[in-house]
Amino acid sequence: MSSVLKTYTKEELLKKFKTQKNIAIIQGFVIFLMILLAIFSTIENGISFQTFLPLFFIPMEFVMLFEMKKIKKELALRK
């Protein structure tokens, strides 16, 4: 991925970083809501698919944060 990031200009990297940051915040909020719903659903109905649904989306958040870290590193190299 770092070789792909080297082809972007600094402005494109900044735009990509801002976009991914916004998406990560929204996705984190949605995952938080899913966790709350899973807890309440488990209390009311017992263990079901909704109980484990947030576990499928949490790794996607970590991948997004890892990519943001790479972009931030590439921006730091260009200063």
C-alpha positions, -999 to +999 in steps of 0.1 A: +000+000+000+028+024+007+040+022-029+005+032-040+005+061-015+037+074-031+019+080-063-005+105-047+002+142-044+003+158-009-031+174-015-046+140-026-032+124+005-047+151+028-081+147+011-079+109+014-069+112+051-097+136+059-122+113+041-110+082+059-110+100+092-147+110+087-157+075+077-138+060+106-157+083+130-190+074+115-182+037+114-171+038+150-203+054+161-224+029+142-204+000+157-210+016+192-247+017+185-246-020+172-229-030+205-256-012+225-283-029+205-266-063+209-265-059+246-301-049+249-312-076+225-293-102+245-308-091+277-343-092+263-342-122+239-311-141+248-282-149+225-290-144+188-273-133+156-275-096+167-253-105+197-224-113+174-231-088+146-207-061+159-178-086+159-180-087+121-176-050+118-149-043+144-120-056+122-131-033+094-126-004+118-091-016+127-082-018+090-094+017+084-074+030+114-043+011+101-047+027+066-050+061+082-018+055+101+000+047+068-013+078+052-002+099+082+033+083+080+035+091+043+025+127+049+051+130+077+078+118+052+069+145+027+072+175+051 
